[in-house]
Amino acid sequence: MPPRDIVAIGGSAGSIEVLKAIVRGLPSDLPASIFVVIHVSPDSPSMLARMLSNSGPLSARNPLDQEQIRPGRIYVSRPDHHLTIEGGRIRVLRGPRENRHRPAIDALLRTAAREYGRRVVGVVLSGLQDDGSAGLYAVKQRGGITIVQDPQDAEWKDMPNHAIEYVHPDYVVPASGIAPLIVEFATPSEGAIAMPKKKNSMPRTSNGNDNKSKASLKAALDQPDVNEDVAYPDEGEGRPSVFACPECHGVLWELKDDKIVRFRCRVGHSYGTESLNQELSAASEAAMWAAVRALEEKAALQRRVAEGMGLLRSVSSRMLDQSTADAANARLIRDMIFRHDAELELEGIHSEKNLESPERKTA
């Protein structure tokens, strides 16, 4: 079997210890390059590269933009920068956020699959929401190996569960089983011929009609900049949706293939259904708090004018009545926000108690 020498690993909450265990299980002469994206705070320096260097025999570092890829190295994403592969080199750029994250797991997996095809091993670890599913799907579509941490072994099950549901990965294994698989696939069999770098053969089209071919939609899912050259709102891959991008407020294109549904704007901001729902929920809450502020400010001004400006009694009374009504409406919106938060908390507790693992394929 030819070697799979490009390993792309993505994780979020609960994945650090798993990642350290994987690194401990890798040999010093591993003939593969390891790329790691973990969701981290954009405002603080990450110590992950140093932690991984101290956890195993391989050297880990935050790479520079346009750095050459070398075997036996672990390349770790920087805070607030995407880690991608382009033209056989590492790219470290502050591109548009995907799934509310920068760095994003989908960006790494997607570009690795586009550049190296069957040479890629894609791994999704513990985490929240659905980042990594579309990228892992791209890896599988191009003949790469797909591995997902067993949800029963993960501290947070969302990312593994979504990846299993959308991708049907080749292997679903506990953390202890991931490193042996990486070593197995990275080690060339006797007589194997190294695979060349795979070129992207997916066609790109410029119209947005409903009769797009399946290959065109897969190209749209695979290419983060596919809508950057769009001149009219009815052009670009996928179909314009009824939703606006929560970040830049441009039109979101809806991209659908098999079970994967994605949304991407002209700029390149990208969302899965769950991350888009989270963004729209945050935007609606912000709008409600803005309404509370406006009503309370208006009520306070009306009280001040009515009580201190020497107005006619009828005018003063009318303004006080309006102030009371505005203050009541502000309290009503506050109560709606708090009640919604309480309902979400109860729903989360109920879901945790009744969580069932989806059917999955195991090694």
C-alpha positions as CSV (number, residue, x, y, z in Angstrom):
1,M,0.0,0.0,0.0
2,P,1.4,3.5,-0.9
3,P,2.2,5.7,2.1
4,R,-0.3,8.3,3.5
5,D,2.2,10.9,4.5
6,I,0.1,14.0,5.1
7,V,-1.8,13.7,8.5
8,A,-4.3,16.5,9.3
9,I,-5.7,16.5,12.9
10,G,-8.4,18.7,14.2
11,G,-9.9,19.1,17.6
12,S,-11.6,21.5,20.0
13,A,-12.8,21.2,23.6
14,G,-11.3,18.1,25.4
15,S,-8.8,17.3,22.6
16,I,-5.5,18.5,24.1
17,E,-4.9,15.4,26.2
18,V,-5.9,13.2,23.3
19,L,-3.5,15.0,21.0
20,K,-0.7,14.6,23.5
21,A,-1.4,10.8,23.7
22,I,-1.3,10.5,19.9
23,V,2.0,12.3,19.8
24,R,3.5,10.0,22.4
25,G,2.6,7.0,20.2
26,L,4.4,8.3,17.1
27,P,8.0,7.2,16.4
28,S,10.9,9.6,15.9
29,D,11.4,8.4,12.3
30,L,7.7,8.8,11.2
31,P,7.8,9.3,7.4
32,A,4.9,11.7,7.5
33,S,4.1,15.4,8.2
34,I,1.6,16.1,11.0
35,F,-0.7,19.2,10.8
36,V,-2.7,20.2,13.9
37,V,-5.6,22.7,14.2
38,I,-7.1,23.1,17.7
39,H,-9.6,25.8,18.5
40,V,-7.8,28.3,20.8
41,S,-8.4,31.8,22.0
42,P,-7.3,34.4,19.5
43,D,-6.2,36.8,22.2
44,S,-3.6,34.7,24.0
45,P,-0.4,32.9,23.0
46,S,-0.7,29.2,22.5
47,M,1.7,26.8,24.3
48,L,0.5,23.8,22.3
49,A,3.5,23.4,20.1
50,R,5.8,23.3,23.2
51,M,3.5,20.9,24.9
52,L,3.5,18.5,21.9
53,S,7.3,18.7,21.6
54,N,7.6,17.7,25.2
55,S,5.1,14.9,24.8
56,G,6.8,12.8,22.2
57,P,9.9,12.4,20.0
58,L,8.7,14.6,17.1
59,S,9.4,18.3,17.0
60,A,6.4,20.5,17.0
61,R,6.3,24.2,16.0
62,N,4.1,27.0,14.7
63,P,5.2,27.2,11.0
64,L,5.8,30.4,9.0
65,D,3.8,31.2,5.9
66,Q,5.1,29.6,2.7
67,E,7.3,27.2,4.7
68,Q,8.2,23.9,3.0
69,I,6.6,20.7,4.3
70,R,9.1,18.3,5.8
71,P,8.5,14.7,7.1
72,G,8.8,14.0,10.8
73,R,7.5,17.5,11.8
74,I,4.4,18.6,13.6
75,Y,3.0,21.8,12.4
76,V,0.6,23.5,14.8
77,S,-1.8,26.4,14.0
78,R,-1.2,29.8,15.4
79,P,-4.0,31.6,17.4
80,D,-6.2,33.6,15.1
81,H,-4.6,32.2,11.9
82,H,-5.8,29.5,9.5
83,L,-3.3,26.6,8.9
84,T,-3.7,25.4,5.3
85,I,-1.8,23.8,2.5
86,E,-1.4,25.4,-0.9
87,G,0.9,24.6,-3.8
88,G,2.8,22.1,-1.7
89,R,3.6,24.7,0.9
90,I,2.2,25.7,4.3
91,R,0.0,28.8,4.4
92,V,-0.5,30.7,7.7
93,L,-3.1,33.5,7.0
94,R,-5.8,35.4,8.8
95,G,-8.5,34.5,6.3
96,P,-12.2,34.6,6.8
97,R,-13.5,32.7,9.8
98,E,-15.1,29.3,9.1
99,N,-17.7,27.8,11.6
100,R,-17.0,30.8,13.8
101,H,-13.4,29.8,14.1
102,R,-9.9,30.9,13.0
103,P,-8.1,28.6,12.8
104,A,-10.7,26.3,11.4
105,I,-10.4,22.5,11.1
106,D,-12.4,22.4,7.8
107,A,-9.9,24.8,6.2
108,L,-6.9,22.5,7.0
109,L,-8.7,19.2,6.0
110,R,-10.2,20.7,2.8
111,T,-6.9,22.1,1.5
112,A,-4.9,19.0,2.4
113,A,-7.4,16.9,0.5
114,R,-7.3,19.2,-2.5
115,E,-3.5,19.2,-2.6
116,Y,-2.6,15.6,-1.8
117,G,-5.7,13.5,-2.3
118,R,-5.1,9.8,-1.3
119,R,-2.0,10.7,0.6
120,V,-4.0,12.4,3.4
121,V,-5.1,10.9,6.7
122,G,-7.8,13.1,8.2
123,V,-8.5,12.9,12.0
124,V,-11.3,14.5,14.0
125,L,-11.1,14.6,17.8
126,S,-13.3,15.7,20.7
127,G,-15.0,19.1,20.4
128,L,-18.2,21.1,20.2
129,Q,-20.4,21.8,17.2
130,D,-19.6,20.6,13.7
131,D,-16.2,22.1,12.5
132,G,-14.3,19.3,10.8
133,S,-17.2,17.4,9.2
134,A,-17.1,19.1,5.8
135,G,-13.3,18.9,5.7
136,L,-13.3,15.3,6.6
137,Y,-15.9,14.7,3.9
138,A,-13.5,16.3,1.3
139,V,-10.7,13.9,2.5
140,K,-12.9,10.9,2.0
141,Q,-14.1,12.1,-1.4
142,R,-10.5,12.3,-2.7
143,G,-9.5,8.8,-1.5
144,G,-7.9,9.8,1.8
145,I,-8.2,7.8,5.1
146,T,-10.7,9.2,7.6
147,I,-10.5,8.6,11.4
148,V,-12.8,9.9,14.1
149,Q,-12.3,9.5,17.9
150,D,-15.0,7.3,19.4
151,P,-17.6,9.6,20.9
152,Q,-17.8,7.3,23.9
153,D,-14.1,8.0,24.5
154,A,-14.4,11.8,23.8
155,E,-14.9,14.4,26.5
156,W,-17.1,16.3,24.1
157,K,-19.1,14.3,21.6
158,D,-20.5,16.9,19.2
159,M,-17.7,17.0,16.6
160,P,-17.2,13.2,16.5
161,N,-20.9,12.6,16.3
162,H,-21.3,15.1,13.4
163,A,-18.3,13.7,11.6
164,I,-19.7,10.1,11.9
165,E,-23.1,11.1,10.8
166,Y,-22.0,13.1,7.7
167,V,-18.9,11.3,6.6
168,H,-19.2,7.6,7.6
169,P,-15.4,7.5,8.4
170,D,-13.2,4.6,7.7
171,Y,-12.3,4.2,11.4
172,V,-13.9,5.2,14.7
173,V,-11.5,4.3,17.5
174,P,-10.6,5.5,21.0
175,A,-7.7,7.9,21.5
176,S,-5.3,5.0,22.1
177,G,-6.0,3.5,18.7
178,I,-5.3,6.6,16.6
179,A,-1.5,6.7,16.7
180,P,-1.1,3.1,15.6
181,L,-3.3,3.8,12.6
182,I,-1.3,6.8,11.6
183,V,2.0,4.8,11.8
184,E,0.4,2.0,9.8
185,F,-0.7,4.2,7.0
186,A,2.4,6.4,6.9
187,T,4.7,3.4,6.6
188,P,5.1,2.3,3.0
189,S,4.6,-1.3,2.2
190,E,7.4,-3.3,0.5
191,G,7.4,-2.5,-3.2
192,A,5.0,0.4,-2.9
193,I,5.3,3.3,-5.2
194,A,5.0,6.7,-3.7
195,M,1.9,8.6,-4.9
196,P,2.4,11.9,-6.7
197,K,0.8,15.1,-5.5
198,K,-2.8,15.0,-6.6
199,K,-4.0,17.9,-8.7
200,N,-7.5,19.2,-8.3
201,S,-9.6,18.0,-11.3
202,M,-12.9,19.2,-10.1
203,P,-14.5,21.6,-12.6
204,R,-15.5,25.2,-11.6
205,T,-18.5,26.9,-13.1
206,S,-19.7,30.4,-13.0
207,N,-23.5,30.2,-12.9
208,G,-25.7,29.5,-10.0
209,N,-28.6,27.6,-11.7
210,D,-30.5,24.8,-9.9
211,N,-29.3,22.2,-12.4
212,K,-25.7,22.2,-11.3
213,S,-23.8,19.0,-11.6
214,K,-22.8,17.0,-8.5
215,A,-19.2,17.5,-9.4
216,S,-19.7,21.3,-9.4
217,L,-21.3,21.2,-6.0
218,K,-18.4,19.1,-4.6
219,A,-16.0,21.7,-6.1
220,A,-17.9,24.4,-4.2
221,L,-17.7,22.6,-0.9
222,D,-14.0,22.0,-1.5
223,Q,-12.9,25.5,-2.5
224,P,-13.0,28.3,0.1
225,D,-12.6,31.2,-2.4
226,V,-15.1,29.9,-5.0
227,N,-17.4,32.9,-4.8
228,E,-14.7,35.6,-4.6
229,D,-15.0,36.5,-8.3
230,V,-18.8,36.7,-8.4
231,A,-20.1,39.8,-10.0
232,Y,-23.9,39.3,-9.7
233,P,-26.0,37.8,-6.8
234,D,-27.3,34.9,-8.9
235,E,-23.8,33.7,-9.8
236,G,-21.4,31.5,-7.9
237,E,-21.4,27.8,-6.7
238,G,-24.6,26.7,-5.0
239,R,-27.7,28.8,-4.7
240,P,-28.2,32.2,-3.0
241,S,-30.0,31.5,0.3
242,V,-32.4,33.7,2.2
243,F,-29.8,34.3,4.9
244,A,-27.2,37.0,5.3
245,C,-23.7,36.3,6.5
246,P,-23.7,37.1,10.3
247,E,-20.2,38.6,10.1
248,C,-20.1,40.7,6.9
249,H,-23.9,40.7,6.1
250,G,-23.4,39.6,2.5
251,V,-25.5,36.9,0.7
252,L,-24.8,33.4,1.9
253,W,-24.7,30.7,-0.8
254,E,-26.2,27.3,0.2
255,L,-24.0,24.4,-0.8
256,K,-25.4,20.9,-0.4
257,D,-24.0,17.5,-1.2
258,D,-25.3,14.2,0.3
259,K,-25.8,15.0,4.0
260,I,-23.5,18.0,4.1
261,V,-25.1,21.5,4.0
262,R,-22.8,24.5,4.1
263,F,-23.3,28.2,3.7
264,R,-20.5,30.5,2.3
265,C,-20.5,34.2,1.5
266,R,-18.6,36.1,-1.2
267,V,-15.9,37.0,1.3
268,G,-15.3,33.4,2.3
269,H,-17.0,33.2,5.7
270,S,-18.3,29.6,6.0
271,Y,-20.8,28.0,8.3
272,G,-22.3,24.6,8.9
273,T,-26.0,24.5,9.9
274,E,-25.1,24.3,13.6
275,S,-22.6,27.1,13.6
276,L,-24.9,29.3,11.5
277,N,-27.7,28.7,14.0
278,Q,-25.3,29.7,16.8
279,E,-24.4,32.9,15.0
280,L,-28.0,33.9,14.2
281,S,-29.0,33.1,17.8
282,A,-26.2,35.5,19.1
283,A,-27.3,38.2,16.6
284,S,-30.9,37.9,17.7
285,E,-30.0,38.2,21.4
286,A,-27.8,41.2,20.6
287,A,-30.8,42.8,18.8
288,M,-33.1,42.1,21.8
289,W,-30.6,43.7,24.2
290,A,-30.3,46.7,21.9
291,A,-34.1,47.0,22.0
292,V,-34.0,46.9,25.8
293,R,-31.4,49.6,25.9
294,A,-33.4,51.9,23.5
295,L,-36.7,51.5,25.4
296,E,-35.1,52.1,28.8
297,E,-33.3,55.2,27.5
298,K,-36.5,56.5,26.0
299,A,-38.4,55.9,29.2
300,A,-35.8,57.6,31.3
301,L,-35.7,60.7,29.0
302,Q,-39.5,60.9,29.0
303,R,-39.6,60.8,32.8
304,R,-36.9,63.5,33.0
305,V,-38.7,65.8,30.5
306,A,-42.1,65.3,32.2
307,E,-40.9,65.9,35.7
308,G,-38.5,68.8,35.1
309,M,-39.4,70.9,32.1
310,G,-42.6,72.6,33.4
311,L,-44.9,71.1,30.7
312,L,-48.6,71.3,30.7
313,R,-50.2,68.7,33.0
314,S,-51.8,66.9,30.1
315,V,-48.5,66.7,28.2
316,S,-46.6,65.7,31.3
317,S,-49.1,62.9,32.1
318,R,-49.0,61.6,28.6
319,M,-45.2,61.4,28.6
320,L,-45.2,59.6,32.0
321,D,-47.7,57.1,30.7
322,Q,-45.5,56.5,27.6
323,S,-42.5,56.2,29.9
324,T,-44.2,53.5,32.0
325,A,-45.3,51.6,28.9
326,D,-41.7,51.7,27.4
327,A,-40.2,50.5,30.7
328,A,-42.8,47.7,30.8
329,N,-41.9,46.6,27.3
330,A,-38.2,46.6,28.2
331,R,-38.9,44.4,31.2
332,L,-40.9,42.1,28.9
333,I,-38.0,41.7,26.5
334,R,-35.6,41.0,29.4
335,D,-37.9,38.3,30.7
336,M,-38.1,36.7,27.2
337,I,-34.3,36.6,27.1
338,F,-33.9,35.1,30.6
339,R,-36.7,32.6,30.0
340,H,-35.1,31.5,26.7
341,D,-31.8,31.0,28.4
342,A,-33.5,28.9,31.1
343,E,-35.3,26.8,28.5
344,L,-32.0,26.2,26.7
345,E,-30.3,25.1,29.9
346,L,-33.0,22.6,30.7
347,E,-33.0,21.3,27.1
348,G,-29.2,20.8,27.4
349,I,-29.6,18.9,30.6
350,H,-32.3,16.7,29.2
351,S,-30.3,16.0,26.0
352,E,-27.2,15.0,28.1
353,K,-29.3,12.5,30.0
354,N,-30.8,11.0,26.9
355,L,-27.8,11.1,24.6
356,E,-27.5,8.1,22.4
357,S,-24.5,7.4,20.2
358,P,-25.2,7.0,16.5
359,E,-24.4,3.7,14.7
360,R,-20.8,3.8,13.6
361,K,-18.2,1.7,12.0
362,T,-15.3,0.6,14.2
363,A,-11.9,-0.6,13.4
